[in-house]
Amino acid sequence: MQTMSAVTTDLETPVLLLAMPQVLDPFFHKAVVLLVHHDDEGSVGFIVNRPTELPIEDILDGMEIHWHGAKDAIAFFGGPVQSQMGTILFRDQGSDNGQLAATTTTEVQPGVRIGQQLEDLDRLAQDPPEHFRLLLGYAGWGAGQLMDEIVRNDWLTAPVSEDLLFAEDAEEVWESALRSVGLDPASLPSWTLPDDEETTN
């Protein structure tokens, strides 16, 4: 089992960051973050377990893109930075759309890609992959900031797993991620957000 202080400055991406219960910032309380970039100048990631109430169809209609996926598909809150910016996270299943998107998207891990090009979003919206997320905004850290937070045990790292990235029940992702590294969520101290600071899904 990984200890909470085991991560040093050799943090490699991609990796999942699991917020420890004492992180009470409403944006990051019990958040699971897909960290995609980390170096001496800063870090960038996307929260993957914060569904919004915004239908993807409505968002894309405003961009004159027709959504051919499930009517009840919703966007996810990717982080508090540039919340108007969309990022696509998807499983490339070898479809024509996925192969086209592979030229302008970045592979996070084998078969899982991420991108921000409007053309890719347009193509994927025509025939959405089974595993697809539209993430609004992102999480960013300045130079040394993330490592400081890890050293004070605000974050635990876990391997990237598609089951966690694309889980049907986002409410269960945080606890499932903790169990994936051998931690029982019930064994952790409990901190609770004040009622007026809780995030809404």
C-alpha positions as CSV (number, residue, x, y, z in Angstrom):
1,M,0.0,0.0,0.0
2,Q,1.2,3.5,-0.9
3,T,1.8,5.9,2.0
4,M,0.5,9.4,1.7
5,S,4.0,10.9,1.9
6,A,5.6,8.5,-0.6
7,V,5.4,11.0,-3.6
8,T,8.5,13.1,-4.2
9,T,9.4,15.6,-6.9
10,D,9.7,12.8,-9.5
11,L,5.9,12.8,-9.9
12,E,5.1,11.4,-13.4
13,T,2.0,11.9,-15.5
14,P,-0.5,10.7,-16.2
15,V,-1.6,10.0,-12.7
16,L,-4.7,10.4,-10.5
17,L,-4.7,12.8,-7.6
18,L,-7.1,11.8,-4.8
19,A,-8.0,14.7,-2.5
20,M,-7.7,13.8,1.2
21,P,-10.7,14.5,3.4
22,Q,-9.0,17.6,5.0
23,V,-9.1,19.4,1.6
24,L,-12.2,21.5,2.2
25,D,-11.9,23.8,-0.8
26,P,-15.4,23.2,-2.4
27,F,-13.9,22.7,-5.8
28,F,-11.6,19.9,-4.6
29,H,-13.3,18.3,-1.7
30,K,-13.2,14.5,-2.4
31,A,-12.0,15.3,-5.9
32,V,-10.3,12.8,-8.2
33,V,-8.0,14.7,-10.6
34,L,-6.5,13.3,-13.8
35,L,-3.1,15.0,-13.8
36,V,-1.8,15.4,-17.4
37,H,1.1,17.8,-17.0
38,H,3.6,18.4,-14.3
39,D,7.0,20.1,-14.4
40,D,9.0,22.7,-12.5
41,E,6.8,25.5,-13.9
42,G,3.5,24.1,-12.8
43,S,0.9,21.4,-13.2
44,V,-2.4,20.9,-15.0
45,G,-5.2,18.4,-14.5
46,F,-8.9,17.7,-14.8
47,I,-11.4,16.8,-12.1
48,V,-13.2,13.7,-13.3
49,N,-15.9,13.1,-10.7
50,R,-17.9,16.3,-10.7
51,P,-20.9,16.0,-13.0
52,T,-22.8,19.2,-13.7
53,E,-26.4,19.7,-14.5
54,L,-25.6,21.0,-18.0
55,P,-26.7,18.7,-20.9
56,I,-24.0,18.3,-23.5
57,E,-26.7,18.7,-26.1
58,D,-27.5,22.2,-24.9
59,I,-23.9,23.3,-24.7
60,L,-23.2,22.1,-28.2
61,D,-26.4,23.6,-29.7
62,G,-25.0,27.0,-28.7
63,M,-21.9,26.1,-30.8
64,E,-23.9,24.9,-33.7
65,I,-22.8,21.4,-33.2
66,H,-25.4,18.6,-33.2
67,W,-25.1,16.0,-30.4
68,H,-25.9,12.5,-31.6
69,G,-25.3,10.9,-28.2
70,A,-27.6,10.2,-25.3
71,K,-30.1,13.0,-24.5
72,D,-29.3,12.8,-20.8
73,A,-25.5,13.1,-21.3
74,I,-24.1,15.9,-19.1
75,A,-20.9,17.8,-19.0
76,F,-18.4,17.5,-16.2
77,F,-16.7,20.2,-14.1
78,G,-13.0,19.9,-15.0
79,G,-11.8,22.6,-12.7
80,P,-12.1,26.3,-11.6
81,V,-9.7,27.7,-14.2
82,Q,-11.2,28.9,-17.5
83,S,-14.5,27.2,-16.8
84,Q,-15.8,28.3,-20.2
85,M,-13.2,26.2,-22.0
86,G,-14.1,22.6,-23.0
87,T,-11.9,19.6,-23.1
88,I,-12.8,16.2,-24.5
89,L,-11.7,13.0,-22.8
90,F,-12.6,9.8,-24.6
91,R,-11.8,6.2,-25.3
92,D,-10.7,5.7,-28.9
93,Q,-12.3,2.5,-29.9
94,G,-10.9,2.5,-33.5
95,S,-13.9,4.2,-35.1
96,D,-13.3,6.6,-38.0
97,N,-14.0,9.6,-35.7
98,G,-11.5,8.3,-33.1
99,Q,-8.8,7.8,-35.8
100,L,-9.4,11.3,-37.1
101,A,-9.2,12.8,-33.6
102,A,-6.0,10.9,-33.0
103,T,-4.1,13.4,-35.2
104,T,-4.9,16.4,-33.0
105,T,-5.5,14.9,-29.6
106,T,-3.0,13.6,-27.0
107,E,-2.9,10.0,-25.7
108,V,-3.2,10.0,-22.0
109,Q,-2.7,6.3,-21.8
110,P,-3.2,3.5,-24.4
111,G,-6.6,4.1,-26.0
112,V,-7.5,7.1,-23.9
113,R,-7.1,10.5,-25.5
114,I,-7.7,14.1,-24.6
115,G,-8.1,17.2,-26.7
116,Q,-9.4,20.7,-27.1
117,Q,-9.9,21.2,-30.8
118,L,-13.4,22.3,-31.9
119,E,-13.1,20.1,-35.0
120,D,-12.5,17.0,-32.9
121,L,-15.5,17.8,-30.7
122,D,-17.6,18.2,-33.8
123,R,-16.5,14.9,-35.3
124,L,-17.0,12.9,-32.0
125,A,-20.4,14.5,-31.4
126,Q,-21.6,12.8,-34.7
127,D,-20.9,9.4,-33.3
128,P,-19.8,9.7,-29.6
129,P,-17.6,6.9,-28.2
130,E,-19.1,4.8,-25.4
131,H,-16.6,6.4,-23.0
132,F,-16.7,10.1,-23.5
133,R,-16.5,13.2,-21.2
134,L,-16.9,16.9,-22.0
135,L,-14.9,18.6,-19.2
136,L,-15.5,22.3,-18.5
137,G,-12.5,24.1,-17.1
138,Y,-9.3,22.7,-15.6
139,A,-7.3,22.6,-12.4
140,G,-3.9,24.4,-12.4
141,W,-1.1,24.8,-10.0
142,G,1.8,27.2,-10.1
143,A,5.5,26.3,-9.7
144,G,6.0,24.0,-6.7
145,Q,2.4,24.4,-5.5
146,L,1.2,20.9,-6.1
147,M,4.3,19.3,-4.6
148,D,3.8,21.5,-1.5
149,E,0.2,20.2,-1.2
150,I,1.3,16.6,-1.7
151,V,4.0,16.9,1.0
152,R,1.4,18.1,3.5
153,N,-0.7,15.1,2.6
154,D,-3.5,16.9,0.8
155,W,-3.3,14.5,-2.2
156,L,-2.7,10.8,-2.6
157,T,-1.7,9.5,-6.0
158,A,-3.2,6.5,-7.8
159,P,-2.7,4.8,-11.2
160,V,-4.9,6.0,-14.0
161,S,-7.8,3.6,-14.6
162,E,-10.5,3.8,-17.3
163,D,-13.0,2.4,-14.8
164,L,-12.4,5.5,-12.7
165,L,-12.2,8.1,-15.5
166,F,-15.5,6.9,-17.1
167,A,-17.4,5.6,-14.1
168,E,-21.2,5.6,-14.5
169,D,-21.7,6.7,-10.9
170,A,-19.4,9.7,-10.3
171,E,-20.4,9.8,-6.7
172,E,-18.5,6.5,-6.1
173,V,-15.3,7.4,-7.9
174,W,-13.5,8.9,-4.9
175,E,-14.0,5.9,-2.7
176,S,-13.3,3.5,-5.5
177,A,-10.0,5.3,-6.2
178,L,-9.0,5.0,-2.6
179,R,-9.7,1.3,-2.5
180,S,-7.7,0.9,-5.7
181,V,-4.5,1.8,-3.7
182,G,-5.5,-0.3,-0.7
183,L,-7.2,2.4,1.5
184,D,-10.5,2.0,3.2
185,P,-12.3,5.3,2.9
186,A,-14.0,4.6,6.3
187,S,-10.6,4.5,7.9
188,L,-9.8,8.1,7.1
189,P,-10.7,11.0,9.4
190,S,-13.8,12.7,8.3
191,W,-14.0,16.4,7.5
192,T,-17.3,17.9,6.2
193,L,-18.0,21.0,4.2
194,P,-20.3,23.6,5.8
195,D,-23.7,23.4,4.2
196,D,-23.3,26.7,2.4
197,E,-20.0,25.7,0.8
198,E,-21.0,22.3,-0.6
199,T,-20.7,22.0,-4.3
200,T,-23.8,21.1,-6.2
201,N,-23.8,18.5,-9.0
